[in-house]
Amino acid sequence: MDHAMRFAEPDSIEEVLSLLAADPEARCLAGGATLVAMMNAGLTAPSLLVSLRKLPGLASIDPQADGAVRVGAMARHATVAAHDGFAGAQAILAAAARRIGHPAIRTMGTIGGSISHADPSADYPTAITAADAVVEIAGPEGARAVPADEFFVDWLETALAPGEIVTGVVVPPDATDAAVHYEKFTRADGDFATVAAAACVALAEDGAVAALRVAAGGVAPTPIRRREAEAALIGRPLTEDGLAALGAALADLSDPIDDMRGSADYRRRLLPRIVGRAVRRAAAAFTARSGARSGTGPQAGGVA
Ligand SMILES: Cc1cc2nc3c(=O)[nH]c(=O)nc-3n(C[C@H](O)[C@H](O)[C@H](O)COP(=O)(O)OP(=O)(O)OC[C@H]3O[C@@H](n4cnc5c(N)ncnc54)[C@H](O)[C@@H]3O)c2cc1C
Protein backbone atom coordinates (compact mmCIF):
# COMPACT_ATOMS: atom_id res chain seq x y z
CA MET A 1 0.00 0.00 0.00
CA ASP A 2 1.34 3.40 -0.93
CA HIS A 3 0.65 5.57 2.06
CA ALA A 4 2.70 8.71 2.56
CA MET A 5 2.41 9.80 6.15
CA ARG A 6 3.44 13.31 7.06
CA PHE A 7 4.90 14.50 10.37
CA ALA A 8 4.66 17.92 12.01
CA GLU A 9 6.18 19.19 15.22
CA PRO A 10 4.55 22.58 15.92
CA ASP A 11 5.51 24.73 18.89
CA SER A 12 2.15 26.31 19.62
CA ILE A 13 -1.29 24.93 20.51
CA GLU A 14 -2.86 27.18 17.85
CA GLU A 15 -0.75 25.50 15.18
CA VAL A 16 -1.61 22.01 16.48
CA LEU A 17 -5.30 22.88 16.36
CA SER A 18 -5.12 24.32 12.84
CA LEU A 19 -3.25 21.24 11.56
CA LEU A 20 -5.85 18.93 13.13
CA ALA A 21 -8.70 21.08 11.79
CA ALA A 22 -7.32 20.97 8.26
CA ASP A 23 -7.08 17.18 8.09
CA PRO A 24 -9.64 14.83 9.71
CA GLU A 25 -7.21 11.90 9.23
CA ALA A 26 -4.48 13.64 11.25
CA ARG A 27 -3.69 12.32 14.76
CA CYS A 28 -1.72 13.93 17.51
CA LEU A 29 1.28 12.04 18.79
CA ALA A 30 2.22 12.08 22.48
CA GLY A 31 4.50 9.31 23.80
CA GLY A 32 3.64 7.03 20.89
CA ALA A 33 3.41 3.95 23.13
CA THR A 34 -0.07 3.09 21.86
CA LEU A 35 -0.36 5.03 18.61
CA VAL A 36 2.88 3.71 17.09
CA ALA A 37 2.05 0.15 18.18
CA MET A 38 -1.38 0.50 16.49
CA MET A 39 0.25 1.87 13.32
CA ASN A 40 2.76 -0.99 13.31
CA ALA A 41 -0.10 -3.47 13.64
CA GLY A 42 -1.93 -1.83 10.72
CA LEU A 43 -4.87 -0.81 12.92
CA THR A 44 -4.58 2.87 12.05
CA ALA A 45 -2.85 4.84 9.31
CA PRO A 46 -2.98 8.58 10.03
CA SER A 47 -2.25 10.89 7.10
CA LEU A 48 -0.43 13.29 9.43
CA LEU A 49 1.16 12.89 12.85
CA VAL A 50 1.11 16.11 14.87
CA SER A 51 3.66 15.78 17.65
CA LEU A 52 2.86 17.55 20.93
CA ARG A 53 6.47 17.27 22.12
CA LYS A 54 7.50 20.87 21.47
CA LEU A 55 4.47 22.57 23.00
CA PRO A 56 5.57 24.82 25.86
CA GLY A 57 4.22 24.07 29.34
CA LEU A 58 2.61 20.77 28.44
CA ALA A 59 5.07 18.43 30.17
CA SER A 60 5.25 20.07 33.59
CA ILE A 61 3.38 19.45 36.85
CA ASP A 62 2.45 22.77 38.44
CA PRO A 63 0.90 23.64 41.81
CA GLN A 64 -2.00 26.12 41.54
CA ALA A 65 -2.74 28.96 43.96
CA ASP A 66 -5.83 27.16 45.38
CA GLY A 67 -3.91 23.96 46.22
CA ALA A 68 -4.89 22.15 43.00
CA VAL A 69 -2.15 20.50 40.96
CA ARG A 70 -2.13 20.79 37.17
CA VAL A 71 -0.51 17.88 35.38
CA GLY A 72 0.37 18.79 31.79
CA ALA A 73 -0.88 16.40 29.11
CA MET A 74 2.68 15.53 28.06
CA ALA A 75 3.85 14.65 31.59
CA ARG A 76 5.34 11.15 31.38
CA HIS A 77 4.09 8.42 33.71
CA ALA A 78 7.54 8.23 35.37
CA THR A 79 7.42 11.97 36.14
CA VAL A 80 3.97 11.71 37.73
CA ALA A 81 5.02 8.57 39.64
CA ALA A 82 7.97 10.43 41.18
CA HIS A 83 6.15 13.73 41.84
CA ASP A 84 6.13 14.58 45.55
CA GLY A 85 3.97 17.69 45.38
CA PHE A 86 0.62 15.90 45.51
CA ALA A 87 -1.30 16.23 48.80
CA GLY A 88 -4.05 13.96 50.15
CA ALA A 89 -6.22 12.32 47.49
CA GLN A 90 -4.18 13.96 44.70
CA ALA A 91 -1.50 11.31 45.36
CA ILE A 92 -3.72 8.63 43.78
CA LEU A 93 -2.33 9.80 40.40
CA ALA A 94 1.24 8.98 41.45
CA ALA A 95 0.14 5.68 43.00
CA ALA A 96 -1.55 4.65 39.73
CA ALA A 97 1.34 5.91 37.56
CA ARG A 98 3.75 3.68 39.50
CA ARG A 99 1.69 0.64 38.46
CA ILE A 100 1.59 1.38 34.72
CA GLY A 101 3.34 -1.20 32.56
CA HIS A 102 7.08 -1.36 33.11
CA PRO A 103 9.87 1.27 33.21
CA ALA A 104 10.17 1.68 29.41
CA ILE A 105 6.43 2.38 29.10
CA ARG A 106 6.48 4.76 32.07
CA THR A 107 9.30 6.71 30.42
CA MET A 108 7.45 6.90 27.11
CA GLY A 109 3.72 7.22 27.86
CA THR A 110 1.97 10.44 28.84
CA ILE A 111 -1.13 11.17 30.90
CA GLY A 112 -2.75 12.98 27.96
CA GLY A 113 -2.17 10.00 25.66
CA SER A 114 -3.44 7.54 28.23
CA ILE A 115 -6.71 9.30 29.01
CA SER A 116 -7.36 10.26 25.37
CA HIS A 117 -7.00 6.62 24.33
CA ALA A 118 -9.43 5.77 27.19
CA ASP A 119 -8.73 2.08 27.55
CA PRO A 120 -10.98 1.03 30.47
CA SER A 121 -8.20 -1.24 31.76
CA ALA A 122 -5.68 1.61 31.84
CA ASP A 123 -4.68 3.04 35.19
CA TYR A 124 -5.05 6.83 34.90
CA PRO A 125 -8.74 6.89 33.95
CA THR A 126 -9.61 5.13 37.22
CA ALA A 127 -7.23 7.30 39.27
CA ILE A 128 -8.40 10.65 37.92
CA THR A 129 -12.03 9.59 38.42
CA ALA A 130 -11.33 8.82 42.09
CA ALA A 131 -9.51 12.15 42.48
CA ASP A 132 -12.46 14.14 41.00
CA ALA A 133 -9.98 15.64 38.54
CA VAL A 134 -10.96 17.89 35.67
CA VAL A 135 -9.66 17.42 32.13
CA GLU A 136 -8.49 20.59 30.36
CA ILE A 137 -9.29 20.62 26.66
CA ALA A 138 -8.29 22.97 23.83
CA GLY A 139 -10.08 23.00 20.51
CA PRO A 140 -11.26 25.02 17.56
CA GLU A 141 -14.09 26.48 19.70
CA GLY A 142 -11.70 27.47 22.51
CA ALA A 143 -10.77 25.91 25.84
CA ARG A 144 -13.09 23.95 28.12
CA ALA A 145 -12.85 21.79 31.22
CA VAL A 146 -14.65 18.47 31.65
CA PRO A 147 -14.89 16.51 34.95
CA ALA A 148 -13.22 13.09 34.72
CA ASP A 149 -16.47 11.21 35.16
CA GLU A 150 -17.96 12.99 32.13
CA PHE A 151 -14.76 12.76 30.07
CA PHE A 152 -14.88 8.97 29.70
CA VAL A 153 -17.93 8.27 27.56
CA ASP A 154 -17.62 4.69 26.33
CA TRP A 155 -15.11 2.02 25.36
CA LEU A 156 -12.11 3.94 23.86
CA GLU A 157 -14.38 6.97 23.55
CA THR A 158 -14.06 10.32 25.31
CA ALA A 159 -15.81 13.68 25.36
CA LEU A 160 -13.12 15.04 22.99
CA ALA A 161 -14.74 16.47 19.85
CA PRO A 162 -12.93 16.19 16.50
CA GLY A 163 -9.97 18.55 16.43
CA GLU A 164 -9.78 18.89 20.23
CA ILE A 165 -6.80 17.91 22.36
CA VAL A 166 -6.20 17.37 26.06
CA THR A 167 -3.84 20.01 27.45
CA GLY A 168 -3.78 18.91 31.09
CA VAL A 169 -5.47 17.35 34.08
CA VAL A 170 -6.28 19.53 37.09
CA VAL A 171 -6.44 17.64 40.36
CA PRO A 172 -8.39 19.60 43.02
CA PRO A 173 -7.07 20.17 46.53
CA ASP A 174 -8.20 17.65 49.14
CA ALA A 175 -9.29 19.31 52.39
CA THR A 176 -9.67 15.88 54.05
CA ASP A 177 -5.98 15.02 53.48
CA ALA A 178 -6.94 11.45 52.57
CA ALA A 179 -4.43 8.63 52.21
CA VAL A 180 -4.57 6.65 48.98
CA HIS A 181 -4.08 3.15 47.64
CA TYR A 182 -4.20 1.92 44.05
CA GLU A 183 -4.92 -1.80 43.92
CA LYS A 184 -4.31 -3.49 40.58
CA PHE A 185 -4.94 -7.13 39.84
CA THR A 186 -3.03 -8.37 36.77
CA ARG A 187 -2.29 -11.72 35.18
CA ALA A 188 1.39 -10.84 34.97
CA ASP A 189 3.64 -8.10 36.27
CA GLY A 190 3.43 -5.01 34.02
CA ASP A 191 0.18 -6.03 32.32
CA PHE A 192 -2.97 -3.93 32.05
CA ALA A 193 -5.43 -4.47 34.90
CA THR A 194 -7.92 -7.31 34.96
CA VAL A 195 -9.61 -5.28 37.71
CA ALA A 196 -8.28 -2.20 39.52
CA ALA A 197 -9.53 0.09 42.28
CA ALA A 198 -8.37 3.54 43.33
CA ALA A 199 -9.22 4.45 46.94
CA CYS A 200 -8.84 7.73 48.85
CA VAL A 201 -9.70 7.43 52.55
CA ALA A 202 -9.60 9.78 55.54
CA LEU A 203 -10.49 8.69 59.08
CA ALA A 204 -11.68 10.67 62.08
CA GLU A 205 -9.82 10.43 65.40
CA ASP A 206 -12.23 7.75 66.61
CA GLY A 207 -11.50 5.67 63.50
CA ALA A 208 -14.81 6.44 61.73
CA VAL A 209 -14.63 7.06 58.00
CA ALA A 210 -14.41 10.84 57.43
CA ALA A 211 -14.00 10.80 53.63
CA LEU A 212 -14.09 8.08 51.01
CA ARG A 213 -13.77 8.02 47.24
CA VAL A 214 -13.40 4.81 45.26
CA ALA A 215 -13.27 4.24 41.50
CA ALA A 216 -12.95 0.88 39.77
CA GLY A 217 -11.44 0.10 36.37
CA GLY A 218 -11.38 -2.85 33.98
CA VAL A 219 -14.99 -3.71 34.77
CA ALA A 220 -17.02 -1.48 32.44
CA PRO A 221 -16.52 0.62 29.29
CA THR A 222 -15.46 3.52 31.55
CA PRO A 223 -14.24 3.81 35.15
CA ILE A 224 -17.12 3.49 37.62
CA ARG A 225 -18.00 5.10 40.95
CA ARG A 226 -20.99 4.77 43.31
CA ARG A 227 -21.04 8.05 45.23
CA GLU A 228 -24.12 7.16 47.28
CA ALA A 229 -22.50 3.88 48.37
CA GLU A 230 -19.35 5.81 49.36
CA ALA A 231 -21.48 8.28 51.35
CA ALA A 232 -23.22 5.41 53.18
CA LEU A 233 -19.90 4.47 54.82
CA ILE A 234 -19.11 7.97 56.10
CA GLY A 235 -19.32 8.58 59.87
CA ARG A 236 -19.11 4.89 60.76
CA PRO A 237 -16.18 2.60 61.48
CA LEU A 238 -14.94 0.70 58.45
CA THR A 239 -16.44 -2.79 58.65
CA GLU A 240 -16.30 -5.84 56.39
CA ASP A 241 -20.08 -5.50 55.90
CA GLY A 242 -19.69 -1.88 54.83
CA LEU A 243 -16.94 -2.76 52.38
CA ALA A 244 -19.00 -5.65 51.03
CA ALA A 245 -21.93 -3.26 50.43
CA LEU A 246 -19.66 -0.84 48.53
CA GLY A 247 -18.20 -3.71 46.50
CA ALA A 248 -21.69 -5.04 45.71
CA ALA A 249 -22.89 -1.57 44.62
CA LEU A 250 -19.94 -1.27 42.23
CA ALA A 251 -20.46 -4.83 40.96
CA ASP A 252 -24.11 -3.93 40.21
CA LEU A 253 -22.98 -1.03 38.07
CA SER A 254 -20.19 -2.98 36.36
CA ASP A 255 -20.51 -4.19 32.79
CA PRO A 256 -17.37 -6.23 32.18
CA ILE A 257 -16.34 -8.10 29.05
CA ASP A 258 -14.74 -11.49 28.45
CA ASP A 259 -11.19 -11.12 27.18
CA MET A 260 -7.75 -12.67 27.55
CA ARG A 261 -7.40 -11.02 30.99
CA GLY A 262 -10.46 -12.76 32.42
CA SER A 263 -14.11 -13.52 31.85
CA ALA A 264 -16.84 -11.02 32.66
CA ASP A 265 -18.04 -13.27 35.48
CA TYR A 266 -14.53 -13.53 36.95
CA ARG A 267 -14.14 -9.73 36.88
CA ARG A 268 -17.52 -9.22 38.57
CA ARG A 269 -16.52 -11.62 41.37
CA LEU A 270 -13.06 -10.12 41.72
CA LEU A 271 -14.26 -6.52 41.89
CA PRO A 272 -15.55 -6.45 45.52
CA ARG A 273 -12.32 -8.08 46.73
CA ILE A 274 -10.11 -5.57 44.94
CA VAL A 275 -12.26 -2.68 46.18
CA GLY A 276 -12.13 -4.00 49.75
CA ARG A 277 -8.37 -4.40 49.57
CA ALA A 278 -7.88 -0.89 48.14
CA VAL A 279 -10.00 0.76 50.85
CA ARG A 280 -8.47 -1.25 53.70
CA ARG A 281 -4.95 -0.43 52.52
CA ALA A 282 -5.71 3.27 52.09
CA ALA A 283 -7.23 3.30 55.61
CA ALA A 284 -4.17 1.53 57.00
CA ALA A 285 -1.93 4.08 55.27
CA PHE A 286 -3.98 6.90 56.81
CA THR A 287 -3.63 5.37 60.28
CA ALA A 288 0.09 4.77 59.91
CA ARG A 289 0.62 8.33 58.70
CA SER A 290 -1.40 9.82 61.60
CA GLY A 291 0.56 7.70 64.05
CA ALA A 292 3.87 8.77 62.54
CA ARG A 293 2.82 12.44 62.70
CA SER A 294 1.68 12.30 66.33
CA GLY A 295 4.53 10.01 67.35
CA THR A 296 2.08 7.59 68.95
CA GLY A 297 2.24 4.81 66.39
CA PRO A 298 -0.72 3.25 64.59
CA GLN A 299 -4.06 3.54 66.42
CA ALA A 300 -7.54 3.34 65.00
CA GLY A 301 -8.43 2.65 61.40
CA GLY A 302 -8.30 -1.10 61.02
CA VAL A 303 -11.39 -2.87 59.84
CA ALA A 304 -13.67 -3.15 62.84
C1 LIG B 1 3.58 -2.83 26.33
C2 LIG B 1 2.64 -1.80 26.89
C3 LIG B 1 2.18 -1.93 28.19
C4 LIG B 1 1.33 -0.97 28.73
N1 LIG B 1 0.87 -1.15 30.00
C5 LIG B 1 0.01 -0.26 30.52
C6 LIG B 1 -0.53 -0.42 31.83
O1 LIG B 1 -0.21 -1.34 32.57
N2 LIG B 1 -1.39 0.52 32.28
C7 LIG B 1 -1.77 1.60 31.53
O2 LIG B 1 -2.55 2.41 31.99
N3 LIG B 1 -1.28 1.78 30.30
C8 LIG B 1 -0.41 0.89 29.78
N4 LIG B 1 0.09 1.09 28.51
C9 LIG B 1 -0.32 2.32 27.77
C10 LIG B 1 0.70 3.45 27.98
O3 LIG B 1 0.89 3.65 29.33
C11 LIG B 1 0.31 4.86 27.45
O4 LIG B 1 -0.48 5.54 28.36
C12 LIG B 1 -0.47 4.85 26.30
O5 LIG B 1 0.34 4.15 25.40
C13 LIG B 1 -0.83 6.21 25.67
O6 LIG B 1 0.08 7.25 25.97
P1 LIG B 1 1.04 7.86 24.90
O7 LIG B 1 1.53 9.12 25.49
O8 LIG B 1 2.06 6.89 24.47
O9 LIG B 1 0.03 8.23 23.71
P2 LIG B 1 0.12 7.97 22.13
O10 LIG B 1 0.38 6.53 21.87
O11 LIG B 1 1.04 8.97 21.51
O12 LIG B 1 -1.37 8.35 21.74
C14 LIG B 1 -2.47 7.51 22.09
C15 LIG B 1 -3.75 8.10 21.50
O13 LIG B 1 -4.11 9.29 22.18
C16 LIG B 1 -4.10 10.42 21.27
N5 LIG B 1 -3.50 11.51 22.04
C17 LIG B 1 -2.27 11.54 22.62
N6 LIG B 1 -2.12 12.65 23.32
C18 LIG B 1 -3.25 13.36 23.19
C19 LIG B 1 -3.71 14.62 23.71
N7 LIG B 1 -2.95 15.36 24.51
N8 LIG B 1 -4.95 15.04 23.36
C20 LIG B 1 -5.74 14.29 22.54
N9 LIG B 1 -5.38 13.09 22.03
C21 LIG B 1 -4.15 12.64 22.37
C22 LIG B 1 -3.30 9.98 20.07
O14 LIG B 1 -3.69 10.65 18.90
C23 LIG B 1 -3.63 8.49 20.02
O15 LIG B 1 -4.89 8.30 19.42
C24 LIG B 1 0.94 0.15 27.95
C25 LIG B 1 1.41 0.29 26.65
C26 LIG B 1 2.25 -0.65 26.10
C27 LIG B 1 2.75 -0.45 24.69
Ligand as a Chemical Component Dictionary entry (heavy atoms), coordinates in Angstrom:
data_LIG
# 
_chem_comp.id                   LIG 
_chem_comp.type                 NON-POLYMER 
_chem_comp.pdbx_formal_charge   0 
_chem_comp.three_letter_code    LIG 
# 
loop_
_chem_comp_atom.comp_id 
_chem_comp_atom.atom_id 
_chem_comp_atom.alt_atom_id 
_chem_comp_atom.type_symbol 
_chem_comp_atom.charge 
_chem_comp_atom.model_Cartn_x 
_chem_comp_atom.model_Cartn_y 
_chem_comp_atom.model_Cartn_z 
_chem_comp_atom.pdbx_ordinal 
LIG C1  C1  C 0 3.576  -2.830 26.333 1  
LIG C2  C2  C 0 2.644  -1.796 26.891 2  
LIG C3  C3  C 0 2.184  -1.927 28.190 3  
LIG C4  C4  C 0 1.331  -0.971 28.730 4  
LIG N1  N1  N 0 0.866  -1.149 30.001 5  
LIG C5  C5  C 0 0.010  -0.256 30.520 6  
LIG C6  C6  C 0 -0.526 -0.418 31.830 7  
LIG O1  O1  O 0 -0.207 -1.343 32.567 8  
LIG N2  N2  N 0 -1.390 0.519  32.282 9  
LIG C7  C7  C 0 -1.767 1.597  31.528 10 
LIG O2  O2  O 0 -2.552 2.407  31.988 11 
LIG N3  N3  N 0 -1.278 1.784  30.299 12 
LIG C8  C8  C 0 -0.405 0.888  29.781 13 
LIG N4  N4  N 0 0.088  1.085  28.515 14 
LIG C9  C9  C 0 -0.316 2.320  27.773 15 
LIG C10 C10 C 0 0.703  3.447  27.982 16 
LIG O3  O3  O 0 0.888  3.650  29.334 17 
LIG C11 C11 C 0 0.306  4.865  27.449 18 
LIG O4  O4  O 0 -0.482 5.537  28.362 19 
LIG C12 C12 C 0 -0.467 4.845  26.296 20 
LIG O5  O5  O 0 0.336  4.151  25.399 21 
LIG C13 C13 C 0 -0.834 6.210  25.669 22 
LIG O6  O6  O 0 0.075  7.246  25.968 23 
LIG P1  P1  P 0 1.042  7.864  24.903 24 
LIG O7  O7  O 0 1.534  9.123  25.490 25 
LIG O8  O8  O 0 2.060  6.887  24.466 26 
LIG O9  O9  O 0 0.033  8.225  23.706 27 
LIG P2  P2  P 0 0.121  7.970  22.134 28 
LIG O10 O10 O 0 0.382  6.529  21.865 29 
LIG O11 O11 O 0 1.040  8.965  21.512 30 
LIG O12 O12 O 0 -1.369 8.347  21.742 31 
LIG C14 C14 C 0 -2.466 7.510  22.093 32 
LIG C15 C15 C 0 -3.750 8.096  21.495 33 
LIG O13 O13 O 0 -4.111 9.292  22.175 34 
LIG C16 C16 C 0 -4.104 10.416 21.272 35 
LIG N5  N5  N 0 -3.498 11.505 22.037 36 
LIG C17 C17 C 0 -2.274 11.537 22.618 37 
LIG N6  N6  N 0 -2.122 12.654 23.319 38 
LIG C18 C18 C 0 -3.255 13.361 23.187 39 
LIG C19 C19 C 0 -3.709 14.618 23.714 40 
LIG N7  N7  N 0 -2.949 15.359 24.512 41 
LIG N8  N8  N 0 -4.951 15.036 23.362 42 
LIG C20 C20 C 0 -5.743 14.292 22.537 43 
LIG N9  N9  N 0 -5.378 13.092 22.031 44 
LIG C21 C21 C 0 -4.147 12.635 22.372 45 
LIG C22 C22 C 0 -3.295 9.982  20.068 46 
LIG O14 O14 O 0 -3.687 10.648 18.900 47 
LIG C23 C23 C 0 -3.630 8.494  20.023 48 
LIG O15 O15 O 0 -4.892 8.305  19.419 49 
LIG C24 C24 C 0 0.936  0.153  27.947 50 
LIG C25 C25 C 0 1.411  0.294  26.646 51 
LIG C26 C26 C 0 2.248  -0.649 26.102 52 
LIG C27 C27 C 0 2.746  -0.455 24.688 53 
# 
loop_
_chem_comp_bond.comp_id 
_chem_comp_bond.atom_id_1 
_chem_comp_bond.atom_id_2 
_chem_comp_bond.value_order 
_chem_comp_bond.pdbx_ordinal 
LIG C1  C2  SING 1  
LIG C2  C3  SING 2  
LIG C2  C26 DOUB 3  
LIG C3  C4  DOUB 4  
LIG C4  N1  SING 5  
LIG C4  C24 SING 6  
LIG N1  C5  DOUB 7  
LIG C5  C6  SING 8  
LIG C5  C8  SING 9  
LIG C6  O1  DOUB 10 
LIG C6  N2  SING 11 
LIG N2  C7  SING 12 
LIG C7  O2  DOUB 13 
LIG C7  N3  SING 14 
LIG N3  C8  DOUB 15 
LIG C8  N4  SING 16 
LIG N4  C9  SING 17 
LIG N4  C24 SING 18 
LIG C9  C10 SING 19 
LIG C10 O3  SING 20 
LIG C10 C11 SING 21 
LIG C11 O4  SING 22 
LIG C11 C12 SING 23 
LIG C12 O5  SING 24 
LIG C12 C13 SING 25 
LIG C13 O6  SING 26 
LIG O6  P1  SING 27 
LIG P1  O7  DOUB 28 
LIG P1  O8  SING 29 
LIG P1  O9  SING 30 
LIG O9  P2  SING 31 
LIG P2  O10 DOUB 32 
LIG P2  O11 SING 33 
LIG P2  O12 SING 34 
LIG O12 C14 SING 35 
LIG C14 C15 SING 36 
LIG C15 O13 SING 37 
LIG C15 C23 SING 38 
LIG O13 C16 SING 39 
LIG C16 N5  SING 40 
LIG C16 C22 SING 41 
LIG N5  C17 SING 42 
LIG N5  C21 SING 43 
LIG C17 N6  DOUB 44 
LIG N6  C18 SING 45 
LIG C18 C19 SING 46 
LIG C18 C21 DOUB 47 
LIG C19 N7  SING 48 
LIG C19 N8  DOUB 49 
LIG N8  C20 SING 50 
LIG C20 N9  DOUB 51 
LIG N9  C21 SING 52 
LIG C22 O14 SING 53 
LIG C22 C23 SING 54 
LIG C23 O15 SING 55 
LIG C24 C25 DOUB 56 
LIG C25 C26 SING 57 
LIG C26 C27 SING 58 
# 
